[in-house]
Amino acid sequence: MTLEKHDLHHEFPNLTDEIHYLKMNDNHFARLFKDYHEVDQEVNRIEQGVENTSDQYLEGRKKQRLKLKDALFVMLKKVQVPA
């Protein structure tokens, strides 16, 4: 089974500059980015069989990842990266 990559650079390849800018200049974005990365890594380990858990727990973590991604996307669409 091939697992999809869900890190933000794969999810939003056209927003790389915005991601970098916000990580460096917005503490709230940086915290959400870190949280997203941690949840994504946990989901990946579960899907790869490295960690065992219930399907319900996995679905909850996937929903959390999606919620974080949505919040990050809103912030990315609003930012104006200086030239």
All heavy atoms as an XYZ file, in Angstrom:
704
protein
N       0.840     -1.175      0.000
C       0.000      0.000      0.000
C       0.888      1.242      0.000
O       1.773      1.394      0.819
C      -0.886     -0.028      1.241
C      -1.721      1.208      1.428
S      -2.982      0.938      2.675
C      -2.498      2.121      3.876
N       0.650      2.148     -0.942
C       1.393      3.391     -1.032
C       0.693      4.450     -0.199
O      -0.498      4.670     -0.345
C       1.479      3.869     -2.500
O       2.085      2.846     -3.281
C       2.293      5.130     -2.603
N       1.453      5.071      0.677
C       0.889      6.104      1.540
C       1.120      7.476      0.923
O       2.206      7.767      0.426
C       1.530      6.049      2.928
C       1.342      4.741      3.686
C       2.108      4.774      4.996
C      -0.124      4.487      3.959
N       0.091      8.299      0.961
C       0.207      9.658      0.452
C       0.962     10.526      1.437
O       0.861     10.337      2.636
C      -1.185     10.269      0.256
C      -1.970      9.670     -0.867
C      -3.295     10.397     -1.049
O      -3.305     11.639     -0.972
O      -4.293      9.713     -1.248
N       1.703     11.481      0.898
C       2.383     12.448      1.753
C       1.402     13.575      2.050
O       0.729     14.060      1.173
C       3.616     12.992      1.065
C       4.688     11.954      0.858
C       6.028     12.605      0.738
C       7.084     11.555      0.587
N       7.837     11.353      1.766
N       1.343     13.957      3.328
C       0.424     15.017      3.733
C       1.132     16.207      4.354
O       0.471     17.068      4.931
C      -0.620     14.470      4.724
C      -1.608     13.558      4.081
N      -2.702     14.016      3.392
C      -1.662     12.214      4.008
C      -3.401     12.996      2.929
N      -2.785     11.889      3.290
N       2.468     16.267      4.247
C       3.126     17.442      4.793
C       2.683     18.664      3.976
O       2.235     18.543      2.841
C       4.655     17.281      4.803
C       5.224     17.165      3.413
O       5.500     18.211      2.805
O       5.378     16.020      2.932
N       2.765     19.834      4.576
C       2.208     21.022      3.934
C       2.846     21.356      2.601
O       2.187     21.883      1.714
C       2.304     22.226      4.871
C       1.321     22.244      6.023
C       1.440     23.552      6.795
C      -0.105     22.058      5.561
N       4.111     21.051      2.435
C       4.771     21.352      1.165
C       4.219     20.476      0.037
O       4.179     20.919     -1.107
C       6.288     21.216      1.289
C       6.878     22.248      2.191
N       7.014     23.568      1.844
C       7.337     22.162      3.460
C       7.542     24.251      2.839
N       7.754     23.416      3.840
N       3.775     19.274      0.342
C       3.122     18.429     -0.664
C       1.666     18.819     -0.850
O       1.131     18.735     -1.944
C       3.216     16.950     -0.262
C       4.521     16.338     -0.564
N       5.543     16.292      0.353
C       4.995     15.750     -1.679
C       6.590     15.699     -0.189
N       6.294     15.361     -1.419
N       1.012     19.229      0.227
C      -0.387     19.629      0.160
C      -0.569     20.946     -0.593
O      -1.535     21.116     -1.319
C      -0.968     19.764      1.575
C      -1.084     18.455      2.323
C      -2.157     17.538      1.751
O      -3.232     18.018      1.368
O      -1.899     16.323      1.702
N       0.356     21.888     -0.385
C       0.261     23.219     -0.990
C       1.568     23.598     -1.677
O       2.263     24.531     -1.253
C      -0.078     24.269      0.078
C      -1.267     23.929      0.931
C      -1.151     23.862      2.306
C      -2.506     23.682      0.365
C      -2.242     23.566      3.112
C      -3.607     23.372      1.153
C      -3.479     23.316      2.523
N       1.927     22.907     -2.756
C       3.231     23.169     -3.388
C       3.366     24.590     -3.946
O       4.474     25.102     -4.068
C       3.301     22.125     -4.502
C       1.884     21.739     -4.760
C       1.166     21.890     -3.458
N       2.248     25.248     -4.229
C       2.300     26.603     -4.775
C       2.381     27.672     -3.680
O       2.446     28.861     -3.986
C       1.092     26.863     -5.657
C      -0.221     26.660     -4.923
O      -0.314     25.821     -4.024
N      -1.234     27.409     -5.295
N       2.393     27.258     -2.416
C       2.437     28.206     -1.303
C       3.714     28.061     -0.466
O       3.743     28.425      0.712
C       1.205     28.016     -0.403
C      -0.151     28.279     -1.058
C      -1.285     27.909     -0.120
C      -0.261     29.727     -1.497
N       4.776     27.588     -1.067
C       6.035     27.361     -0.351
C       6.580     28.651      0.266
O       7.009     28.649      1.428
C       7.078     26.736     -1.292
O       6.563     25.501     -1.777
C       8.389     26.471     -0.578
N       6.561     29.738     -0.482
C       7.071     31.002      0.048
C       6.234     31.474      1.229
O       6.769     31.957      2.226
C       7.080     32.081     -1.039
C       8.104     31.814     -2.122
O       9.046     31.038     -1.875
O       7.953     32.374     -3.222
N       4.920     31.316      1.120
C       4.023     31.735      2.188
C       4.243     30.898      3.448
O       4.255     31.428      4.569
C       2.565     31.645      1.732
C       2.171     32.683      0.709
C       2.492     32.309     -0.738
O       3.248     31.332     -0.981
O       1.980     33.014     -1.632
N       4.429     29.588      3.267
C       4.684     28.704      4.405
C       5.951     29.141      5.120
O       5.970     29.299      6.339
C       4.789     27.227      3.952
C       3.422     26.715      3.472
C       5.333     26.342      5.078
C       3.478     25.368      2.763
N       7.004     29.340      4.369
C       8.283     29.746      4.970
C       8.149     31.094      5.680
O       8.616     31.256      6.816
C       9.375     29.817      3.902
C      10.693     30.246      4.444
N      11.474     29.438      5.231
C      11.362     31.433      4.347
C      12.562     30.092      5.582
N      12.514     31.308      5.056
N       7.521     32.050      5.022
C       7.371     33.377      5.609
C       6.610     33.317      6.934
O       7.035     33.895      7.934
C       6.660     34.312      4.621
C       6.426     35.689      5.189
C       7.457     36.617      5.221
C       5.188     36.037      5.709
C       7.257     37.878      5.764
C       4.983     37.297      6.258
C       6.016     38.215      6.276
O       5.815     39.458      6.819
N       5.485     32.613      6.946
C       4.682     32.543      8.166
C       5.390     31.757      9.274
O       5.272     32.109     10.452
C       3.312     31.938      7.871
C       2.337     32.885      7.163
C       1.078     32.136      6.754
C       1.986     34.070      8.040
N       6.110     30.709      8.918
C       6.866     29.961      9.938
C       7.880     30.859     10.638
O       8.119     30.724     11.831
C       7.584     28.764      9.302
C       6.711     27.558      9.118
C       7.405     26.426      8.407
C       8.744     26.061      8.941
N       9.389     24.960      8.206
N       8.453     31.792      9.897
C       9.474     32.665     10.446
C       8.903     33.897     11.146
O       9.558     34.476     12.011
C      10.426     33.144      9.331
C      11.195     32.035      8.655
S      12.330     31.243      9.813
C      11.734     29.588      9.818
N       7.678     34.303     10.790
C       7.168     35.597     11.248
C       5.863     35.560     12.026
O       5.416     36.598     12.501
C       6.989     36.526     10.035
C       8.301     36.826      9.366
O       9.121     37.546      9.908
N       8.524     36.254      8.194
N       5.247     34.404     12.163
C       3.961     34.324     12.853
C       3.999     33.152     13.834
O       3.982     31.986     13.427
C       2.838     34.136     11.820
C       1.454     34.187     12.420
O       1.214     33.488     13.432
O       0.600     34.885     11.862
N       4.063     33.479     15.128
C       4.183     32.437     16.142
C       2.989     31.491     16.166
O       3.151     30.291     16.391
C       4.373     33.059     17.530
C       5.723     33.714     17.688
O       6.691     33.345     17.030
N       5.803     34.705     18.548
N       1.797     32.023     15.937
C       0.600     31.176     15.930
C       0.673     30.173     14.768
O       0.414     28.983     14.940
C      -0.665     32.031     15.836
C      -1.927     31.240     15.841
N      -2.317     30.464     16.924
C      -2.896     31.090     14.904
C      -3.470     29.873     16.634
N      -3.832     30.231     15.422
N       1.037     30.652     13.584
C       1.193     29.758     12.439
C       2.259     28.711     12.729
O       2.059     27.523     12.448
C       1.568     30.538     11.173
C       1.710     29.668      9.956
C       0.630     29.408      9.147
C       2.935     29.099      9.629
C       0.746     28.583      8.030
C       3.070     28.275      8.523
C       1.971     28.021      7.726
N       3.380     29.142     13.286
C       4.481     28.214     13.574
C       4.024     27.112     14.529
O       4.379     25.941     14.349
C       5.678     28.967     14.140
N       3.211     27.473     15.526
C       2.710     26.480     16.489
C       1.747     25.502     15.806
O       1.844     24.290     15.998
C       2.023     27.188     17.668
C       1.434     26.253     18.680
C       2.520     25.455     19.374
N       1.893     24.394     20.143
C       2.506     23.332     20.575
N       3.785     23.168     20.343
N       1.877     22.417     21.251
N       0.836     26.032     15.004
C      -0.098     25.156     14.283
C       0.651     24.260     13.297
O       0.315     23.085     13.135
C      -1.155     25.978     13.548
C      -2.168     26.723     14.403
C      -3.123     27.516     13.504
C      -2.940     25.778     15.300
N       1.675     24.816     12.652
C       2.491     24.043     11.718
C       3.161     22.878     12.442
O       3.157     21.749     11.957
C       3.543     24.953     11.067
C       4.408     24.261     10.067
C       4.046     24.193      8.738
C       5.611     23.674     10.448
C       4.849     23.549      7.805
C       6.416     23.028      9.537
C       6.032     22.962      8.203
N       3.713     23.162     13.617
C       4.365     22.120     14.415
C       3.352     21.053     14.830
O       3.625     19.858     14.718
C       5.019     22.748     15.645
C       5.734     21.782     16.548
C       6.373     22.529     17.731
C       7.074     21.600     18.673
N       6.192     20.836     19.527
N       2.187     21.498     15.297
C       1.136     20.550     15.690
C       0.710     19.682     14.506
O       0.547     18.472     14.634
C      -0.083     21.284     16.246
C       0.190     21.954     17.584
O       1.236     21.667     18.212
O      -0.655     22.777     17.991
N       0.534     20.315     13.345
C       0.149     19.584     12.139
C       1.192     18.522     11.812
O       0.861     17.368     11.533
C      -0.022     20.545     10.954
C      -0.362     19.833      9.669
C      -1.671     19.537      9.348
C       0.637     19.435      8.792
C      -1.982     18.850      8.181
C       0.346     18.760      7.628
C      -0.971     18.466      7.321
O      -1.277     17.779      6.168
N       2.453     18.918     11.849
C       3.536     17.995     11.520
C       3.548     16.801     12.484
O       3.717     15.656     12.055
C       4.875     18.736     11.561
C       6.048     17.875     11.256
N       6.321     17.398      9.995
C       7.011     17.374     12.058
C       7.398     16.647     10.040
N       7.846     16.616     11.278
N       3.351     17.065     13.766
C       3.352     15.987     14.760
C       2.184     15.022     14.541
O       2.363     13.802     14.604
C       3.298     16.573     16.171
C       4.597     17.247     16.576
C       4.500     18.000     17.892
O       3.401     18.046     18.495
O       5.529     18.554     18.317
N       1.000     15.551     14.280
C      -0.167     14.696     14.027
C       0.047     13.900     12.736
O      -0.238     12.698     12.677
C      -1.465     15.525     13.961
C      -2.636     14.661     13.504
C      -1.768     16.148     15.311
N       0.571     14.544     11.712
C       0.813     13.864     10.442
C       1.806     12.715     10.614
O       1.602     11.620     10.084
C       1.335     14.868      9.406
C       1.497     14.249      8.033
O       0.543     13.596      7.548
O       2.583     14.411      7.440
N       2.864     12.954     11.381
C       3.849     11.898     11.629
C       3.221     10.730     12.387
O       3.500      9.562     12.082
C       5.045     12.459     12.408
C       5.902     13.399     11.595
C       6.542     12.719     10.417
O       7.091     11.645     10.537
N       6.458     13.339      9.256
N       2.377     11.032     13.366
C       1.711      9.980     14.123
C       0.796      9.146     13.218
O       0.812      7.916     13.263
C       0.907     10.575     15.275
C       0.218      9.521     16.114
C      -0.614     10.090     17.241
O      -0.875     11.310     17.270
O      -1.024      9.291     18.099
N       0.028      9.822     12.381
C      -0.859      9.115     11.448
C      -0.032      8.235     10.519
O      -0.386      7.075     10.267
C      -1.740     10.108     10.655
C      -2.448      9.417      9.497
C      -2.751     10.787     11.577
N       1.072      8.756     10.021
C       1.935      7.970      9.126
C       2.473      6.717      9.823
O       2.481      5.633      9.230
C       3.098      8.818      8.615
C       2.672      9.815      7.565
O       1.681      9.617      6.875
N       3.406     10.899      7.462
N       2.903      6.854     11.077
C       3.422      5.693     11.810
C       2.327      4.648     12.015
O       2.579      3.443     11.882
C       4.005      6.132     13.152
C       5.318      6.875     13.047
C       5.988      7.089     14.392
N       5.138      7.710     15.383
C       5.020      9.021     15.590
N       5.703      9.867     14.844
N       4.225      9.491     16.535
N       1.118      5.096     12.313
C       0.008      4.163     12.505
C      -0.314      3.457     11.190
O      -0.473      2.233     11.153
C      -1.238      4.897     13.054
C      -0.972      5.398     14.472
C      -2.458      3.977     13.030
C      -2.020      6.388     14.991
N      -0.385      4.215     10.103
C      -0.720      3.625      8.801
C       0.355      2.663      8.316
O       0.057      1.698      7.613
C      -0.950      4.731      7.771
C      -2.223      5.503      8.010
C      -2.469      6.610      7.005
O      -1.501      7.138      6.407
O      -3.643      6.965      6.824
N       1.601      2.885      8.710
C       2.697      2.007      8.320
C       2.801      0.781      9.217
O       3.596     -0.117      8.963
C       4.027      2.766      8.340
C       4.138      3.822      7.289
C       5.364      4.705      7.472
O       6.162      4.519      8.392
N       5.509      5.686      6.596
N       2.015      0.763     10.284
C       2.038     -0.373     11.188
C       3.105     -0.289     12.257
O       3.322     -1.246     12.999
N       3.786      0.847     12.359
C       4.813      1.034     13.374
C       4.165      1.142     14.750
O       4.710      0.668     15.739
C       5.665      2.290     13.066
C       6.657      2.575     14.177
C       6.370      2.124     11.733
N       3.004      1.777     14.791
C       2.241      1.917     16.032
C       0.873      1.268     15.822
O       0.295      1.358     14.748
C       2.037      3.392     16.389
C       3.313      4.101     16.744
C       3.071      5.548     17.143
O       1.930      5.905     17.499
O       4.034      6.316     17.091
N       0.380      0.622     16.859
C      -0.940      0.010     16.799
C      -1.920      0.828     17.612
O      -1.594      1.286     18.708
C      -0.901     -1.420     17.336
C      -0.120     -2.332     16.431
O      -0.188     -2.221     15.216
N       0.657     -3.230     17.017
N      -3.113      0.981     17.084
C      -4.158      1.716     17.780
C      -5.498      1.325     17.174
O      -5.564      0.597     16.190
C      -3.905      3.236     17.688
O      -4.846      3.916     18.517
C      -4.028      3.735     16.282
N      -6.554      1.838     17.748
C      -7.882      1.528     17.224
C      -8.162      2.361     15.976
O      -7.583      3.430     15.770
C      -8.957      1.819     18.279
O      -9.061      3.218     18.497
N      -9.069      1.869     15.159
C      -9.482      2.613     13.967
C     -10.114      3.943     14.368
O      -9.925      4.961     13.697
C     -10.472      1.804     13.136
C      -9.818      0.604     12.459
O      -8.567      0.584     12.341
O     -10.552     -0.302     12.037
N     -10.835      3.935     15.471
C     -11.493      5.149     15.952
C     -10.447      6.213     16.313
O     -10.617      7.385     15.982
C     -12.371      4.826     17.152
C     -13.149      6.011     17.672
C     -14.035      5.631     18.853
O     -13.958      4.533     19.390
N     -14.871      6.566     19.271
N      -9.375      5.822     16.971
C      -8.319      6.757     17.332
C      -7.670      7.319     16.075
O      -7.445      8.528     15.961
C      -7.272      6.076     18.214
C      -6.150      7.009     18.601
C      -6.299      7.895     19.666
C      -4.949      7.012     17.902
C      -5.280      8.768     20.023
C      -3.925      7.875     18.245
C      -4.098      8.752     19.301
O      -3.086      9.614     19.637
N      -7.379      6.441     15.113
C      -6.752      6.872     13.860
C      -7.649      7.876     13.143
O      -7.169      8.903     12.662
C      -6.453      5.670     12.962
C      -5.882      5.993     11.580
C      -4.584      6.784     11.685
C      -5.694      4.713     10.779
N      -8.931      7.602     13.059
C      -9.851      8.521     12.396
C      -9.886      9.870     13.111
O      -9.952     10.917     12.472
C     -11.250      7.919     12.301
C     -11.345      6.782     11.299
C     -10.844      7.159      9.906
O     -11.272      8.202      9.370
O     -10.007      6.423      9.358
N      -9.840      9.846     14.434
C      -9.800     11.084     15.203
C      -8.566     11.907     14.902
O      -8.626     13.138     14.772
N      -7.424     11.236     14.778
C      -6.172     11.937     14.461
C      -6.209     12.496     13.038
O      -5.716     13.588     12.783
C      -4.967     11.013     14.648
C      -4.772     10.526     16.076
C      -4.781     11.646     17.099
N      -3.506     12.347     17.099
C      -3.302     13.530     17.658
N      -4.267     14.157     18.268
N      -2.130     14.089     17.607
N      -6.802     11.743     12.121
C      -6.932     12.251     10.747
C      -7.826     13.485     10.709
O      -7.550     14.438      9.974
C      -7.499     11.167      9.826
C      -6.505     10.086      9.485
C      -7.140      9.083      8.551
C      -6.184      8.006      8.117
N      -6.818      7.063      7.173
N      -8.889     13.480     11.502
C      -9.769     14.652     11.565
C      -9.031     15.838     12.164
O      -9.200     16.981     11.707
C     -11.028     14.332     12.372
C     -11.979     13.427     11.630
C     -13.200     13.080     12.471
C     -14.089     12.096     11.711
N     -15.249     11.690     12.510
N      -8.215     15.596     13.176
C      -7.415     16.662     13.777
C      -6.434     17.222     12.755
O      -6.247     18.444     12.668
C      -6.666     16.155     15.012
C      -5.805     17.191     15.685
C      -6.599     18.350     16.268
O      -7.785     18.209     16.559
N      -5.964     19.483     16.423
N      -5.807     16.355     11.974
C      -4.873     16.795     10.937
C      -5.594     17.677      9.921
O      -5.079     18.728      9.522
C      -4.246     15.573     10.254
C      -3.287     15.927      9.139
C      -2.601     14.728      8.562
N      -3.532     13.818      7.912
C      -3.196     12.643      7.394
N      -1.944     12.223      7.469
N      -4.095     11.885      6.822
N      -6.787     17.275      9.527
C      -7.563     18.053      8.569
C      -7.961     19.416      9.138
O      -7.872     20.438      8.452
C      -8.808     17.272      8.143
C      -9.681     17.917      7.087
C      -8.898     18.200      5.813
C     -10.876     17.024      6.791
N      -8.360     19.440     10.399
C      -8.730     20.694     11.054
C      -7.533     21.649     11.084
O      -7.675     22.843     10.790
C      -9.215     20.399     12.469
C      -9.667     21.599     13.244
C     -10.158     21.185     14.631
C     -10.468     22.389     15.480
N     -10.894     22.014     16.833
N      -6.372     21.130     11.439
C      -5.167     21.955     11.461
C      -4.806     22.437     10.055
O      -4.447     23.607      9.867
C      -3.993     21.177     12.065
C      -4.057     20.951     13.570
C      -3.065     19.877     13.988
C      -3.802     22.252     14.323
N      -4.917     21.554      9.079
C      -4.601     21.932      7.703
C      -5.523     23.039      7.223
O      -5.083     23.993      6.574
C      -4.679     20.721      6.772
C      -4.288     21.062      5.335
C      -4.165     19.840      4.461
C      -5.503     19.302      4.087
N      -5.425     18.255      3.046
N      -6.803     22.942      7.544
C      -7.752     23.975      7.151
C      -7.392     25.324      7.778
O      -7.422     26.362      7.109
C      -9.173     23.590      7.550
C      -9.750     22.476      6.698
O      -9.173     22.172      5.620
O     -10.779     21.901      7.103
N      -7.036     25.320      9.069
C      -6.657     26.561      9.751
C      -5.390     27.162      9.137
O      -5.301     28.378      8.920
C      -6.452     26.302     11.237
N      -4.430     26.307      8.827
C      -3.190     26.777      8.207
C      -3.454     27.335      6.816
O      -2.893     28.370      6.429
C      -2.171     25.637      8.150
C      -1.608     25.209      9.503
C      -0.948     23.835      9.394
C      -0.638     26.242     10.035
N      -4.324     26.684      6.061
C      -4.640     27.137      4.704
C      -5.270     28.528      4.729
O      -4.933     29.379      3.907
C      -5.564     26.132      4.003
C      -5.874     26.509      2.588
C      -4.897     26.457      1.613
C      -7.146     26.917      2.234
C      -5.181     26.807      0.300
C      -7.448     27.268      0.931
C      -6.460     27.218     -0.041
N      -6.178     28.755      5.660
C      -6.799     30.079      5.783
C      -5.725     31.138      6.005
O      -5.742     32.207      5.376
C      -7.846     30.090      6.923
C      -8.271     31.507      7.263
C      -9.058     29.250      6.544
N      -4.791     30.849      6.880
C      -3.715     31.796      7.161
C      -2.824     31.998      5.938
O      -2.402     33.120      5.645
C      -2.894     31.313      8.347
C      -3.685     31.275      9.645
S      -2.776     30.526     11.009
C      -1.740     31.926     11.467
N      -2.556     30.918      5.222
C      -1.710     31.016      4.023
C      -2.358     31.849      2.939
O      -1.671     32.590      2.222
C      -1.403     29.608      3.492
C      -0.414     28.797      4.306
C      -0.460     27.339      3.897
C       0.988     29.364      4.153
N      -3.661     31.758      2.787
C      -4.353     32.501      1.735
C      -4.435     33.994      2.062
O      -4.570     34.814      1.154
C      -5.759     31.942      1.507
C      -5.768     30.533      0.922
C      -4.921     30.394     -0.313
C      -5.592     30.973     -1.531
N      -4.810     30.797     -2.758
N      -4.329     34.357      3.336
C      -4.444     35.755      3.744
C      -3.117     36.508      3.707
O      -3.106     37.730      3.650
C      -5.017     35.852      5.160
C      -6.467     35.494      5.257
C      -6.942     35.639      6.685
C      -8.409     35.281      6.817
N      -8.858     35.369      8.230
N      -2.015     35.782      3.796
C      -0.710     36.440      3.948
C      -0.243     37.067      2.636
O      -0.501     36.552      1.554
C       0.360     35.465      4.489
C       0.746     34.417      3.461
C       1.574     36.210      4.982
N       0.433     38.204      2.787
C       1.090     38.868      1.666
C       2.587     38.828      1.946
O       3.074     39.527      2.841
C       0.614     40.319      1.571
C      -0.859     40.469      1.332
C      -1.169     40.657     -0.133
O      -0.347     41.185     -0.873
N      -2.328     40.222     -0.552
N       3.302     38.006      1.199
C       4.749     37.884      1.397
C       5.426     39.090      0.776
O       5.217     39.386     -0.407
C       5.283     36.570      0.769
C       6.797     36.489      0.906
C       4.602     35.374      1.384
N       6.230     39.826      1.554
C       6.930     40.984      0.983
C       7.904     40.540     -0.117
O       8.498     39.473     -0.044
C       7.722     41.562      2.164
C       7.213     40.886      3.388
C       6.507     39.633      2.959
N       8.020     41.382     -1.096
C       8.898     41.064     -2.239
C      10.347     41.225     -1.894
O      10.784     41.825     -1.022
C       8.566     41.956     -3.413
